[in-house]
Amino acid sequence: MVSLEFVGVGVRYGRREILSGITTPPLRGGEVVAVIGPNAAGKSSLFRRIAGLTRGPGEVRVGSPTGRAPCYLPQDTAVNAVLTVHESVLLAKKQGGSWRVSDDELAAIDAVLRALAIEDLAFRSLGELSGGQRQLVSIAQTLAREPEIVLLDEPTSALDLHRQFEVLSLVRRLASERGLCVLISLHDLNQALQVADRVMVLAGGRLVALGPVAEVITPALLAEVYGIAARMERTASGAPYVVVEGSLKDAAAPRQSRAA
Ligand SMILES: Nc1ncnc2c1ncn2[C@@H]1O[C@H](COP(=O)(O)OP(=O)(O)OP(=O)(O)O)[C@@H](O)[C@H]1O
């Protein structure tokens, strides 16, 4: 069974402590966990810590039947303009493996491009893509590696509304159907409400809440963590969403300055 658990996890850059004392029950395969919090709260740093790209105290326990490491899609991805989309996804898939390419692997790449509705870009060079198209290719590269645990850092930040919805729906489906454990950092809390089962809230260098998304995202939490006045409404189908009413100005400042 795929799982991801944090025991006293922290992140430090030199002497600067960004996060500390993060302890959670196991996050499981099949689950989408949104990671939210203000700018500089440490969301990307936590992802880098999970991916082994930065250090800190504590232990990140990865449970993986195949021994596959978590697959991290960074917020900013470098682009090798010489490659085509298809080549770049193939390279990502073959990372660390043999250079022989099977028909099944080629079919898997086609399927990923189709799932993200970018098959028409397959033979375009990366250098001539728009920012949103490049973001979709980065997501394709990540999914082509067939991860069990996937860390998506603001994967929809450059996408139009329709593409945002499609990508989040795909992430949701992959978690449910293939048992992926997905951590996804998001600034749009309505996206978190749409896609996630649970939410981790980072602020002030700590984990301030972890729980079912609709229970954790409340006006009181938004006032405490973001310093905003907000209310919750429901769609016709009963799904909750956040309506921001205004700024509480000073409420978020003490927490943010502790995190910096
Ligand atoms: N490589 C680094 N070296 C030193 N400090 C860093 C490094 N990377 C990030 N930081 C600092 O760590 C803190 C957390 O940054 P991080 O990128 O993890 O936040 P975030 O929650 O992902 O922010 P955002 O929502 O703005 O993307 C910030 O104060 C940042 O300046």
The ligand as an SDF file (V2000), in Angstrom:
LIG
                    3D

 31 33  0  0  0  0  0  0  0  0999 V2000
   17.1230   27.4610   -1.7430 N   0  0  0  0  0  0  0  0  0  0  0  0
   16.7550   28.2930   -0.7500 C   0  0  0  0  0  0  0  0  0  0  0  0
   17.6710   28.8540    0.0590 N   0  0  0  0  0  0  0  0  0  0  0  0
   17.3260   29.6770    1.0690 C   0  0  0  0  0  0  0  0  0  0  0  0
   16.0450   30.0060    1.3620 N   0  0  0  0  0  0  0  0  0  0  0  0
   15.0910   29.4800    0.5890 C   0  0  0  0  0  0  0  0  0  0  0  0
   15.3800   28.5970   -0.5070 C   0  0  0  0  0  0  0  0  0  0  0  0
   14.2240   28.2320   -1.0900 N   0  0  0  0  0  0  0  0  0  0  0  0
   13.2460   28.8510   -0.3950 C   0  0  0  0  0  0  0  0  0  0  0  0
   13.7610   29.5950    0.6160 N   0  0  0  0  0  0  0  0  0  0  0  0
   13.0050   30.3820    1.5920 C   0  0  0  0  0  0  0  0  0  0  0  0
   12.1350   29.4930    2.2770 O   0  0  0  0  0  0  0  0  0  0  0  0
   10.8930   30.1190    2.5620 C   0  0  0  0  0  0  0  0  0  0  0  0
    9.7720   29.2320    2.0190 C   0  0  0  0  0  0  0  0  0  0  0  0
    9.8410   29.2200    0.5980 O   0  0  0  0  0  0  0  0  0  0  0  0
    8.9370   28.2170   -0.2490 P   0  0  0  0  0  0  0  0  0  0  0  0
    9.2820   28.4210   -1.6770 O   0  0  0  0  0  0  0  0  0  0  0  0
    9.0340   26.8700    0.3280 O   0  0  0  0  0  0  0  0  0  0  0  0
    7.4860   28.8170    0.0840 O   0  0  0  0  0  0  0  0  0  0  0  0
    6.0800   28.5440   -0.6250 P   0  0  0  0  0  0  0  0  0  0  0  0
    5.0940   28.3130    0.4730 O   0  0  0  0  0  0  0  0  0  0  0  0
    6.1980   27.4900   -1.6510 O   0  0  0  0  0  0  0  0  0  0  0  0
    5.8340   29.9670   -1.2740 O   0  0  0  0  0  0  0  0  0  0  0  0
    4.9680   30.4660   -2.5580 P   0  0  0  0  0  0  0  0  0  0  0  0
    3.5310   30.2390   -2.2100 O   0  0  0  0  0  0  0  0  0  0  0  0
    5.3270   31.9110   -2.6030 O   0  0  0  0  0  0  0  0  0  0  0  0
    5.4360   29.6890   -3.7580 O   0  0  0  0  0  0  0  0  0  0  0  0
   10.9420   31.5190    1.9330 C   0  0  0  0  0  0  0  0  0  0  0  0
   11.2340   32.4570    2.9580 O   0  0  0  0  0  0  0  0  0  0  0  0
   12.0940   31.4110    0.9360 C   0  0  0  0  0  0  0  0  0  0  0  0
   12.7560   32.6530    0.8000 O   0  0  0  0  0  0  0  0  0  0  0  0
  1  2  1  0
  2  3  1  0
  2  7  2  0
  3  4  2  0
  4  5  1  0
  5  6  2  0
  6  7  1  0
  6 10  1  0
  7  8  1  0
  8  9  2  0
  9 10  1  0
 10 11  1  0
 11 12  1  0
 11 30  1  0
 12 13  1  0
 13 14  1  0
 13 28  1  0
 14 15  1  0
 15 16  1  0
 16 17  2  0
 16 18  1  0
 16 19  1  0
 19 20  1  0
 20 21  2  0
 20 22  1  0
 20 23  1  0
 23 24  1  0
 24 25  2  0
 24 26  1  0
 24 27  1  0
 28 29  1  0
 28 30  1  0
 30 31  1  0
M  END
$$$$
